[in-house]
Amino acid sequence: METTHTPGDWQQGKIFGTVISNIVPPGYITGTGRDNVEYYGGFLIGESITPYDMPIIAAAPNMLAALHETLGLLKELDVTGGTAFDKINAAIAKATNNTK
């Protein structure tokens, strides 16, 4: 699975309302932002996130990986039609900014 988002598990940062990753984000310039990494507890994914949205945002990479795996299984089983298949494709397209 090719991805352009920051991989790995995302989690709540040290600062309330932040989501961070312990993995260096794509495009990160080495040597910059170390103070921010210590401040937030990792590489900042997002801030000013409400407590209600925190769990779904932190789980986003895991859910995307699960959708990719599910789509692959459905294709192997030749179950490529129907609402669930279409919803999975649409969710992956939205998450990856792929409008094909």
Secondary structure as UniProt FT lines:
FT   STRAND          10..12
FT   TURN            16..17
FT   STRAND          19..21
FT   TURN            26..27
FT   TURN            30..31
FT   HELIX           34..40
FT   STRAND          43..46
FT   TURN            51..53
FT   HELIX           54..76
FT   TURN            77..78
FT   HELIX           83..96
//
